[in-house]
Amino acid sequence: MQLAERLSKIPPYLFMELRQKVGKARAAGVDVISLGVGDPVEPTPEGIIEELSRQARNAANHQYPPDEEKGMGPFRQAVADFYRARYGVSLDPATEVLALIGSKEGIHHFCLARVNPGDVVLMTDPGYPAYRASILMAGGEPHSIPILPEGGYLPKLSDIPSDLARKASALFLCYPNNPTGALATKAFYADLARWAKDYDVAICQDGAYSEMVFDPADRVSFLQAPGAMDVGVELGSLSKSYNMTGWRLGMVMGNRDLIAGISKVKENTDSGVFAAIQHAGIRAIQAENGNIDKMLGIYRKRQQLVVDTFNGLGWSFQPPKGTFYLWLPTPKGMSSIEFTNLLFDKAQVVVAAGTAYGKFGEGFVRLSLAVPDGRLAEAMERIKKALAK
Ligand SMILES: Cc1ncc(COP(=O)(O)O)c(C=O)c1O
């Protein structure tokens, strides 16, 4: 059966070869430790599970959810209240907030709502691969904007040629950043909002890791920037902050026109999130923020263990300020894929090659701290043995 051309444009998953190797090794009984994925291993907090169970027993929740494509009013209100308390940003829950089936849905629907076939869409590189795929599925042309260590992994807006900026209809970026763990600043977001207005570029700031910031003083939202509400949206997610990746609950906040566009796409694509899950999400946002601090404490300790291990092996590596990832330079002269293969072959530890996130990811690998403490400790012991001279 011939499939649609748009699918053939989506690049092959760079990690496929390694995934096959891992599958074979596991089938042969090898104890492989994966630091490759960003999926919290600790369970969802009990209060959230209890709320889901209670709401799942209410027959009213078995029907299509209220305000299907927008998300329930009380959920949108809870998000607006959270934004006001956390960031001092005021949002109208009726027109400036939507519930999503995970923030990944927002990436895709943002493209369908904004991008016309042939439009240039900018995205940071390294960056989350779903941006490229969603841009391509909407018929857009992805264009990479490098984010480099010397620039704090923030795009240098003044380096984007003005003819390119004029052609672009949108820009994807993500802070706290996957894969580098870097954070944005208020000053950067203010520049970004001005730049976006000058060039009429719609911003999609992916805040899937918004709460994964080690120092609360560093926590910022794009929507705090003057003029941000005129030019873009911010995605949010309950996945990482409340250990709820499997629940599929996220949100998008910001510019009314973009929100209305995404809502229209949703209206014609899905019928919203199971109401019981939205109720559980309200519980998370309103009453379970202690989980965020608890998890940050856990990730901080794991981060320290990894940093100490590699620095003990000759690296001179500073831990990032956000996310549960570490963006580790490869040894001199070794490519991302070579180092990834070496760690697998010598230590049976899986990491993600930096090039899986774009060509500017060359020379790095990404390690995820979403792994049980004991397994991480074992992985570090194996790496110490494998790399010791
Ligand atoms: C940068 C980034 N954005 C979005 C997502 C999707 O998250 P979810 O759909 O679970 O909210 C992920 C998941 O790993 C991610 O890393």
The ligand as a MOL file (V3000), in Angstrom:
LIG
                    3D

  0  0  0     0  0            999 V3000
M  V30 BEGIN CTAB
M  V30 COUNTS 16 16 0 0 0
M  V30 BEGIN ATOM
M  V30 1 C 10.5540 18.9920 24.6660 0
M  V30 2 C 9.3610 18.1310 24.8140 0
M  V30 3 N 8.1740 18.6200 24.4570 0
M  V30 4 C 7.0540 17.8910 24.5570 0
M  V30 5 C 7.1080 16.5970 25.0170 0
M  V30 6 C 5.8270 15.8030 25.0500 0
M  V30 7 O 5.3520 15.7070 26.3430 0
M  V30 8 P 3.8410 15.3410 26.6800 0
M  V30 9 O 3.1260 15.1440 25.3900 0
M  V30 10 O 3.9190 14.1090 27.4960 0
M  V30 11 O 3.3000 16.5320 27.4330 0
M  V30 12 C 8.3150 16.0330 25.4150 0
M  V30 13 C 8.3940 14.6390 25.8900 0
M  V30 14 O 9.4040 14.0600 26.1100 0
M  V30 15 C 9.4780 16.8260 25.3070 0
M  V30 16 O 10.6770 16.3530 25.6480 0
M  V30 END ATOM
M  V30 BEGIN BOND
M  V30 1 1 1 2
M  V30 2 1 2 3
M  V30 3 2 2 15
M  V30 4 2 3 4
M  V30 5 1 4 5
M  V30 6 1 5 6
M  V30 7 2 5 12
M  V30 8 1 6 7
M  V30 9 1 7 8
M  V30 10 2 8 9
M  V30 11 1 8 10
M  V30 12 1 8 11
M  V30 13 1 12 13
M  V30 14 1 12 15
M  V30 15 2 13 14
M  V30 16 1 15 16
M  V30 END BOND
M  V30 END CTAB
M  END
